[in-house]
Amino acid sequence: MNESEQTIESLLEQLPQERLPNEWLFSIELGYWIILISIIIIIATVFFSLKKAKYTKSRKLKLDAWFNITSNKSLSDNQRIEQANSLIKMNLNDTDSKNITTLSGPKWHRFLQNKFPSIQPETLNLLANAHYQANCSIQNKEAFDQDIQTILKECIYA
């Protein structure tokens, strides 16, 4: 070895031996990180879109149940009101009232009035009293149907 090589080697030996931390996180190339994050984003997107589609389908089925009742012309007004009551009670998601299905009469009327103040009093009376009156008749079927649809939408989309 010549002198210049020896001096270079001696100078190199004098330099401190610094090393980068040997952590596994930094050993992965940037491209792999991008691929990993992209896969996580794709999985999350698919998961949430499937969950939303299932939720939307469930909502549509609940509203279709009311459409089936309104399109059935063979139902009497009493049957129609009873089925509307059943649908409302099934779709209510109220944490304050655990026994909604057992409410009837004045208690049911008060509950509906407090929960849905925009509903016409005639509709509330029909829903609350249909169980006690043998022959209830709906005077304005369009208004009744609209009110029930409003109640169901508020229940379903709440």
Secondary structure as a PSIPRED ss2 file (coil, helix, strand):
# PSIPRED VFORMAT (PSIPRED V4.0)

   1 M C   1.000  0.000  0.000
   2 N C   1.000  0.000  0.000
   3 E H   0.000  1.000  0.000
   4 S H   0.000  1.000  0.000
   5 E H   0.000  1.000  0.000
   6 Q H   0.000  1.000  0.000
   7 T H   0.000  1.000  0.000
   8 I H   0.000  1.000  0.000
   9 E H   0.000  1.000  0.000
  10 S H   0.000  1.000  0.000
  11 L H   0.000  1.000  0.000
  12 L H   0.000  1.000  0.000
  13 E H   0.000  1.000  0.000
  14 Q H   0.000  1.000  0.000
  15 L C   1.000  0.000  0.000
  16 P C   1.000  0.000  0.000
  17 Q C   1.000  0.000  0.000
  18 E C   1.000  0.000  0.000
  19 R C   1.000  0.000  0.000
  20 L C   1.000  0.000  0.000
  21 P C   1.000  0.000  0.000
  22 N C   1.000  0.000  0.000
  23 E C   1.000  0.000  0.000
  24 W H   0.000  1.000  0.000
  25 L H   0.000  1.000  0.000
  26 F H   0.000  1.000  0.000
  27 S H   0.000  1.000  0.000
  28 I C   1.000  0.000  0.000
  29 E C   1.000  0.000  0.000
  30 L H   0.000  1.000  0.000
  31 G H   0.000  1.000  0.000
  32 Y H   0.000  1.000  0.000
  33 W H   0.000  1.000  0.000
  34 I H   0.000  1.000  0.000
  35 I H   0.000  1.000  0.000
  36 L H   0.000  1.000  0.000
  37 I H   0.000  1.000  0.000
  38 S H   0.000  1.000  0.000
  39 I H   0.000  1.000  0.000
  40 I H   0.000  1.000  0.000
  41 I H   0.000  1.000  0.000
  42 I H   0.000  1.000  0.000
  43 I H   0.000  1.000  0.000
  44 A H   0.000  1.000  0.000
  45 T H   0.000  1.000  0.000
  46 V H   0.000  1.000  0.000
  47 F H   0.000  1.000  0.000
  48 F H   0.000  1.000  0.000
  49 S H   0.000  1.000  0.000
  50 L H   0.000  1.000  0.000
  51 K H   0.000  1.000  0.000
  52 K H   0.000  1.000  0.000
  53 A H   0.000  1.000  0.000
  54 K H   0.000  1.000  0.000
  55 Y H   0.000  1.000  0.000
  56 T H   0.000  1.000  0.000
  57 K H   0.000  1.000  0.000
  58 S H   0.000  1.000  0.000
  59 R H   0.000  1.000  0.000
  60 K H   0.000  1.000  0.000
  61 L H   0.000  1.000  0.000
  62 K H   0.000  1.000  0.000
  63 L H   0.000  1.000  0.000
  64 D H   0.000  1.000  0.000
  65 A H   0.000  1.000  0.000
  66 W H   0.000  1.000  0.000
  67 F H   0.000  1.000  0.000
  68 N H   0.000  1.000  0.000
  69 I H   0.000  1.000  0.000
  70 T H   0.000  1.000  0.000
  71 S H   0.000  1.000  0.000
  72 N C   1.000  0.000  0.000
  73 K C   1.000  0.000  0.000
  74 S C   1.000  0.000  0.000
  75 L C   1.000  0.000  0.000
  76 S C   1.000  0.000  0.000
  77 D H   0.000  1.000  0.000
  78 N H   0.000  1.000  0.000
  79 Q H   0.000  1.000  0.000
  80 R H   0.000  1.000  0.000
  81 I H   0.000  1.000  0.000
  82 E H   0.000  1.000  0.000
  83 Q H   0.000  1.000  0.000
  84 A H   0.000  1.000  0.000
  85 N H   0.000  1.000  0.000
  86 S H   0.000  1.000  0.000
  87 L H   0.000  1.000  0.000
  88 I H   0.000  1.000  0.000
  89 K H   0.000  1.000  0.000
  90 M H   0.000  1.000  0.000
  91 N H   0.000  1.000  0.000
  92 L C   1.000  0.000  0.000
  93 N C   1.000  0.000  0.000
  94 D C   1.000  0.000  0.000
  95 T C   1.000  0.000  0.000
  96 D C   1.000  0.000  0.000
  97 S C   1.000  0.000  0.000
  98 K C   1.000  0.000  0.000
  99 N C   1.000  0.000  0.000
 100 I H   0.000  1.000  0.000
 101 T H   0.000  1.000  0.000
 102 T H   0.000  1.000  0.000
 103 L C   1.000  0.000  0.000
 104 S C   1.000  0.000  0.000
 105 G H   0.000  1.000  0.000
 106 P H   0.000  1.000  0.000
 107 K H   0.000  1.000  0.000
 108 W H   0.000  1.000  0.000
 109 H H   0.000  1.000  0.000
 110 R H   0.000  1.000  0.000
 111 F H   0.000  1.000  0.000
 112 L H   0.000  1.000  0.000
 113 Q H   0.000  1.000  0.000
 114 N H   0.000  1.000  0.000
 115 K H   0.000  1.000  0.000
 116 F C   1.000  0.000  0.000
 117 P C   1.000  0.000  0.000
 118 S C   1.000  0.000  0.000
 119 I C   1.000  0.000  0.000
 120 Q C   1.000  0.000  0.000
 121 P H   0.000  1.000  0.000
 122 E H   0.000  1.000  0.000
 123 T H   0.000  1.000  0.000
 124 L H   0.000  1.000  0.000
 125 N H   0.000  1.000  0.000
 126 L H   0.000  1.000  0.000
 127 L H   0.000  1.000  0.000
 128 A H   0.000  1.000  0.000
 129 N H   0.000  1.000  0.000
 130 A C   1.000  0.000  0.000
 131 H C   1.000  0.000  0.000
 132 Y C   1.000  0.000  0.000
 133 Q C   1.000  0.000  0.000
 134 A C   1.000  0.000  0.000
 135 N C   1.000  0.000  0.000
 136 C C   1.000  0.000  0.000
 137 S C   1.000  0.000  0.000
 138 I C   1.000  0.000  0.000
 139 Q C   1.000  0.000  0.000
 140 N C   1.000  0.000  0.000
 141 K H   0.000  1.000  0.000
 142 E H   0.000  1.000  0.000
 143 A H   0.000  1.000  0.000
 144 F H   0.000  1.000  0.000
 145 D H   0.000  1.000  0.000
 146 Q H   0.000  1.000  0.000
 147 D H   0.000  1.000  0.000
 148 I H   0.000  1.000  0.000
 149 Q H   0.000  1.000  0.000
 150 T H   0.000  1.000  0.000
 151 I H   0.000  1.000  0.000
 152 L H   0.000  1.000  0.000
 153 K H   0.000  1.000  0.000
 154 E H   0.000  1.000  0.000
 155 C H   0.000  1.000  0.000
 156 I H   0.000  1.000  0.000
 157 Y C   1.000  0.000  0.000
 158 A C   1.000  0.000  0.000
